Amino acid sequence: MGDDVAEGMTSLAGGNLQKGKVIIVRPSKLEAEGKMGLVASGILEKTEPNKFDPTKKDYFIRGVDDTLYIINETATLKQQLGQDGVIGLQVEVHYNGKKKAKKSGKDFHDFECFAKKA
């Protein structure tokens, strides 16, 4: 890497250049542990099909400390992070626990996402 590369920049040449730790955010685990509130913060880098269920996506969020958060898709995440133009934005993902849908009465994982230009 050249000396003139800006701090925080990532090589687009490819390869496994992961510097920070990787945290997999699973809604079922958040619920089981009773964890609520902020679960990921950083730049939404990309989405990829989930390896175990290709009908769903995983969201890749890079934190300022190079931590990579990989969040498994839920309906509320798809509604928010799946919108056009969200990739490349600074996002915060908050988990609000499991709730009952008003119409169907089914339980769902409630997430609230916030975004701004990076």
Secondary structure, 3 states (H helix, E strand, C coil): CCCCCCCCCCCCCCCCCCCCCEEEECHHHHHHHCCCEEEEEEEEEEEEECCCCCCCEEEEEECCCCCEEEEECCHHHHHHHCCCCCCCCEEEEEEEEEEECCCCCCEEEEEEEEEECC
